[in-house]
Amino acid sequence: MADNPFVGSWTYRSLLNQTDASVPFNSLEFGVGTIVIDDGPMELLTGTIGGDGWSLALHGSRGYGSPAQVRFQGKGLVSGEEWIYDYIAWLVPVWPNSTATLQKTAMVGSVVRTIPHSSGNGGVSPAGVVASFYAVKVDPS
């Protein structure tokens, strides 16, 4: 399964879907972390997504079309509270006028908060919030 393009570690960033272009870019952050996708059967996706103070177990599927697709759910306890997020993404195709040095393997997609949970400021992060994300595959050292 070494040829599976999704297996490995990915740097993850998600951004709120804000239509107001005057909102500062730094105010759009939704999440930052690392996705690790395990090796396994071609149709199954397992692994983790996590960052500073949070980690979710991933379970979902992969589809091999043009472009290849992943769909998975992240689920776990964060500070004793259940978090659930759903993700869908597509592998960015290789550009014919680029090179392996200039184009990194990436996936782009969308994430939705499936259930509400407490926010860091004492409020509630509501279910149904949708953000866009991208993840860049970390080159093995």
C-alpha positions in Angstrom: 0.0 0.0 0.0 3.0 2.3 -0.2 1.5 3.7 -3.4 -1.6 5.0 -1.4 -1.2 8.9 -1.8 -3.2 9.5 1.4 -1.1 7.5 3.8 1.2 9.6 6.0 1.4 12.9 7.9 -0.3 16.1 6.7 -0.1 19.7 8.0 -3.7 20.8 8.4 -5.2 24.3 8.3 -8.9 25.3 8.1 -10.4 28.7 7.5 -13.9 30.1 8.2 -15.9 30.7 5.0 -16.2 34.5 5.3 -17.5 36.5 2.4 -16.3 39.9 3.7 -12.8 40.4 2.1 -12.1 43.2 4.6 -11.9 40.6 7.5 -8.2 40.2 8.3 -6.8 36.8 7.2 -5.6 36.0 10.7 -9.3 36.3 11.9 -10.3 33.4 9.6 -8.5 30.6 11.4 -10.8 27.7 12.3 -8.3 25.0 13.1 -4.6 24.0 12.8 -3.1 20.6 13.4 -1.7 17.4 12.0 -3.6 14.7 10.2 -2.0 11.2 10.2 -3.6 8.7 7.9 -2.7 5.0 8.5 -1.9 2.4 6.0 -4.8 -0.1 5.4 -7.2 -1.4 2.9 -7.7 0.8 -0.1 -11.3 1.7 0.7 -10.8 2.4 4.5 -9.4 5.5 6.1 -8.2 5.5 9.7 -5.9 7.7 11.6 -5.9 10.8 13.8 -6.2 14.6 13.5 -5.0 16.8 16.3 -3.4 19.9 17.5 -2.5 21.8 20.7 -4.8 20.3 23.3 -7.0 18.2 21.1 -7.0 14.9 19.2 -9.7 13.0 17.3 -9.7 9.5 15.9 -10.5 9.3 12.2 -12.7 6.7 10.5 -13.9 6.9 6.9 -13.3 6.0 3.3 -11.2 6.8 0.3 -12.3 6.8 -3.3 -9.9 6.6 -6.2 -11.3 8.7 -9.1 -10.0 11.8 -10.8 -9.3 13.4 -8.4 -9.0 10.9 -5.5 -11.4 11.6 -2.6 -11.5 11.0 1.2 -14.4 11.3 3.5 -14.0 10.8 7.2 -15.3 11.6 10.7 -13.1 12.8 13.5 -14.3 11.8 16.9 -12.9 12.1 20.4 -12.9 13.5 23.9 -11.4 16.9 24.4 -11.2 18.1 28.0 -13.8 15.5 28.8 -16.2 16.6 26.2 -17.1 14.8 23.0 -16.1 16.5 19.7 -17.3 15.3 16.3 -16.3 16.8 12.9 -17.0 15.5 9.4 -14.5 16.1 6.5 -14.5 15.6 2.8 -11.5 16.4 0.5 -9.9 15.8 -2.8 -6.3 15.2 -3.8 -5.0 18.1 -5.8 -3.9 16.8 -9.2 -0.3 17.2 -10.4 0.0 20.3 -12.6 1.8 19.4 -15.9 3.8 22.7 -15.8 5.1 22.2 -12.3 7.7 19.9 -10.6 7.9 17.8 -7.5 10.0 20.5 -6.0 7.5 23.3 -6.7 4.2 21.4 -6.1 3.7 19.7 -2.8 1.1 16.9 -2.4 -2.1 18.5 -1.0 -5.7 17.8 -0.4 -8.4 20.5 -0.2 -11.9 20.2 1.2 -14.5 21.1 3.7 -15.2 20.4 7.4 -18.4 20.7 9.4 -18.8 20.7 13.2 -21.2 17.9 13.7 -22.2 18.5 17.3 -21.8 21.6 19.5 -19.0 21.8 22.1 -17.7 24.3 24.5 -15.5 27.1 23.1 -12.3 28.4 24.5 -13.9 31.6 25.7 -16.6 30.1 27.8 -19.3 30.0 25.1 -20.5 27.3 22.8 -19.1 26.4 19.4 -22.3 25.5 17.5 -23.0 22.5 15.3 -23.3 23.1 11.6 -20.4 25.6 11.2 -18.6 24.8 7.9 -15.0 25.8 7.1 -12.7 25.1 4.2 -9.4 23.3 4.7 -6.3 22.3 3.1 -3.6 19.8 4.1 -0.1 19.5 2.8 1.6 16.1 2.9 4.8 16.1 5.1 7.7 14.8 3.2 9.3 11.8 5.0 12.7 12.6 6.4 
